[in-house]
Amino acid sequence: MLTNDTLRKLNELKLFGMARGFGDQLSSAAATHLAFEERFGLLVDQEVTCRENRRLKRLLQIAKLRETACMEDIDYRPGRGLDRSEMASLSLCNWIRHGVNVIVTGPTGGGKTWLGCALGNQACRQGLTVMFHRLPLLLEELAVSHGDGSFRKRLNQLAKVDLLILDDFGIAALNAIGRNDLLEVIEQRSGHRSTLITSQLPVDRWHDYLSGGNPTMADAILDRLVSGAHRIELKGESMRKLRRGSKPSLI
């Protein structure tokens, strides 16, 4: 009776990890040989693990990463342009805490989106907030938000997230509204929030893509995106082609 009451109270207090651990200890003969301090320490550890897992699940749901990817699965085969020490440094996520941008460029199928999602996953593991968006679709959503009056609210949401991943930069033509909206998004984040860009378009062609007859606008966007950014240029064959005819391999 006392045991059931204790389990009920633990669940009411939302100490679900401790409740589960307490139940496990009751059914484990080995646990009876442990000292009170050891048993209590195990309960605390299980509660911490439970909370960390719930937080990670929540952050990943918010992030909506396009690929299931993690840093441990990066393929460092020669010729890809990836350096292990560089990736190890990025996996610490200090660049996000300092508001530094990352730009990932490379050919179609080179693993740009996958790598961006792996970095996003790593950020979630460290308790940082992440959002993944394909840039063409995001700009369409923002254009609609002007009409229903939700633009400012949406802009604030994008401004607050620790890491914003903008996938497929340069894949679709920009109109004047899209160009202005992109500048607003980048401006709100510049200097204190990190943005990760993936693009097939080399950085030296971004100015032409962004200008649309307005070089001043292109200068403003590039200054906020590229200045001080960490760049990764993927090379080599398409990872999709390399996987054809064989079981899925790590990117």
C-alpha positions in Angstrom: 0.0 0.0 0.0 2.8 2.4 1.0 4.7 1.5 -2.2 1.7 2.2 -4.4 1.2 5.5 -2.6 4.8 6.5 -3.2 4.6 5.6 -6.9 1.4 7.7 -7.2 3.1 10.7 -5.6 6.1 10.4 -7.8 4.0 10.4 -10.9 1.9 13.3 -9.5 5.1 15.3 -9.1 6.0 14.4 -12.7 9.1 12.5 -11.5 8.4 9.8 -14.1 12.0 8.6 -14.3 12.2 8.1 -10.5 8.9 6.3 -10.5 10.0 4.0 -13.2 13.3 3.4 -11.5 11.6 2.8 -8.2 9.4 0.2 -9.8 12.5 -1.5 -11.4 14.2 -1.6 -8.0 11.2 -3.2 -6.3 11.3 -6.1 -8.9 15.1 -6.5 -8.8 16.7 -8.8 -6.3 20.1 -7.2 -7.0 18.9 -3.8 -5.9 18.2 -5.1 -2.3 21.9 -5.5 -1.8 22.6 -1.8 -2.6 23.0 0.8 0.1 20.3 3.5 0.4 22.6 6.1 -1.0 23.3 4.0 -4.0 19.7 3.2 -4.7 18.7 6.9 -4.3 21.6 7.9 -6.6 20.3 5.5 -9.3 16.8 7.0 -9.0 18.2 10.5 -9.4 20.2 9.4 -12.4 17.1 7.8 -14.0 15.1 11.0 -13.5 17.8 13.1 -15.1 18.1 10.8 -18.1 14.3 10.7 -18.5 14.1 14.5 -18.5 16.9 14.8 -21.0 15.3 12.3 -23.3 11.9 14.2 -23.1 13.6 17.5 -23.8 15.5 16.1 -26.8 12.3 14.6 -28.2 10.5 17.9 -27.8 13.4 19.9 -29.4 13.5 17.5 -32.4 9.8 17.7 -32.9 10.1 21.5 -33.0 13.2 21.4 -35.3 11.4 19.2 -38.0 14.7 18.1 -39.5 14.4 16.8 -43.0 16.9 14.0 -42.5 17.6 11.6 -39.6 21.3 12.4 -39.2 23.9 12.6 -36.5 27.5 13.7 -36.4 28.8 10.2 -35.5 27.6 8.9 -38.9 29.5 11.4 -41.1 31.3 9.7 -44.0 34.8 11.1 -44.2 35.9 9.3 -47.3 38.7 11.1 -49.2 37.7 13.9 -51.6 34.6 15.0 -49.8 36.2 18.1 -48.3 35.3 17.2 -44.7 37.9 17.4 -41.9 37.4 15.4 -38.7 38.9 18.0 -36.4 36.7 20.7 -38.0 33.5 18.7 -37.5 34.6 17.8 -33.9 34.9 21.5 -33.2 31.5 22.3 -34.8 29.9 19.5 -32.8 30.6 21.4 -29.6 28.0 24.0 -30.8 30.0 27.0 -29.5 29.5 28.6 -32.9 25.8 28.6 -32.2 26.2 30.1 -28.7 28.3 32.9 -30.3 25.9 33.6 -33.1 28.2 32.5 -35.9 26.7 31.4 -39.3 27.7 28.2 -41.2 27.5 27.9 -45.0 27.5 24.5 -46.6 27.9 24.4 -50.4 28.4 21.6 -52.9 27.0 19.7 -55.8 23.6 18.0 -56.0 23.5 14.9 -53.8 26.7 15.9 -52.0 25.1 15.6 -48.6 24.5 19.3 -47.8 21.1 18.8 -46.3 22.2 15.7 -44.4 25.1 17.5 -42.9 22.9 20.5 -41.9 20.5 18.2 -40.2 23.4 16.4 -38.4 24.5 19.8 -37.0 20.9 20.6 -36.1 20.5 17.2 -34.3 23.7 17.9 -32.4 22.4 21.3 -31.3 19.2 19.7 -30.0 21.2 17.2 -28.0 22.8 20.2 -26.3 19.5 21.7 -25.4 19.5 24.4 -28.2 16.4 25.3 -30.2 16.5 24.5 -33.9 14.2 25.1 -36.9 14.7 23.6 -40.3 13.1 25.2 -43.4 13.5 24.8 -47.1 14.0 28.5 -48.1 11.7 28.5 -51.1 8.8 27.2 -49.0 9.5 29.5 -46.1 9.4 32.5 -48.4 6.1 31.4 -49.7 4.8 31.1 -46.2 6.0 34.5 -45.3 4.4 36.0 -48.4 1.1 34.6 -47.3 1.6 35.9 -43.8 1.6 39.4 -45.1 -2.0 38.9 -46.1 -3.3 37.4 -42.9 -1.4 39.7 -40.6 0.8 37.1 -39.0 4.1 38.2 -40.6 5.5 39.9 -37.5 4.6 37.0 -35.3 6.3 34.5 -37.7 9.3 36.8 -37.9 9.6 36.8 -34.1 9.5 33.0 -34.0 12.3 32.8 -36.5 14.3 35.4 -34.7 14.3 33.6 -31.3 15.4 30.1 -32.4 19.1 29.4 -31.6 19.8 27.8 -35.0 17.8 28.4 -38.1 18.6 26.0 -41.0 17.7 27.4 -44.4 18.0 24.6 -47.0 18.2 24.9 -50.8 19.3 28.6 -50.9 19.5 29.7 -54.5 17.4 26.9 -56.0 14.4 29.1 -56.8 14.2 32.7 -58.2 13.6 35.5 -55.7 11.1 38.2 -56.3 11.1 41.6 -54.5 8.9 40.4 -51.6 11.0 37.3 -51.1 14.2 39.3 -51.1 12.8 41.8 -48.6 11.5 39.0 -46.3 14.8 37.2 -46.4 16.6 40.4 -45.4 14.2 40.8 -42.5 14.7 37.3 -41.3 18.5 37.6 -41.5 18.5 41.1 -39.9 16.6 39.9 -36.9 19.1 37.2 -36.2 22.4 38.9 -37.3 25.0 39.0 -34.6 23.2 37.0 -31.9 21.6 34.0 -33.5 23.1 31.4 -35.9 21.9 30.6 -39.4 23.0 27.6 -41.3 22.7 27.9 -45.1 22.9 25.0 -47.6 23.2 25.8 -51.3 24.3 24.3 -54.6 25.2 27.8 -55.6 28.8 28.8 -54.9 29.1 31.8 -52.5 30.8 33.9 -55.2 27.5 33.8 -57.2 25.2 34.8 -54.4 25.4 38.5 -55.1 24.1 38.1 -58.6 21.3 35.7 -57.3 20.3 38.2 -54.5 20.5 41.5 -56.4 17.7 41.3 -58.9 18.6 44.8 -60.0 19.1 46.0 -56.5 22.8 45.5 -55.6 22.3 47.4 -52.3 19.8 44.8 -51.1 22.3 42.0 -52.1 25.1 43.7 -50.2 23.0 44.0 -47.1 22.0 40.3 -47.1 25.5 39.1 -47.9 27.1 41.2 -45.2 24.9 39.7 -42.6 25.1 36.1 -43.9 28.6 35.7 -45.1 30.7 38.0 -43.0 32.5 35.9 -40.3 30.6 32.7 -41.4 32.2 29.3 -41.2 32.2 27.7 -44.7 32.1 24.0 -45.6 32.5 23.2 -49.3 31.5 19.6 -50.1 33.1 17.9 -53.1 33.2 14.6 -54.9 30.5 12.3 -56.3 26.9 12.4 -55.4 26.3 10.3 -52.3 22.9 9.3 -53.7 24.6 7.7 -56.7 27.1 5.9 -54.5 24.3 4.4 -52.5 22.4 3.0 -55.5 22.4 -0.7 -55.8 23.7 -1.1 -52.2 22.2 -0.9 -48.8 21.9 2.7 -47.4 25.3 4.0 -46.3 26.2 6.8 -44.0 26.6 10.3 -45.5 
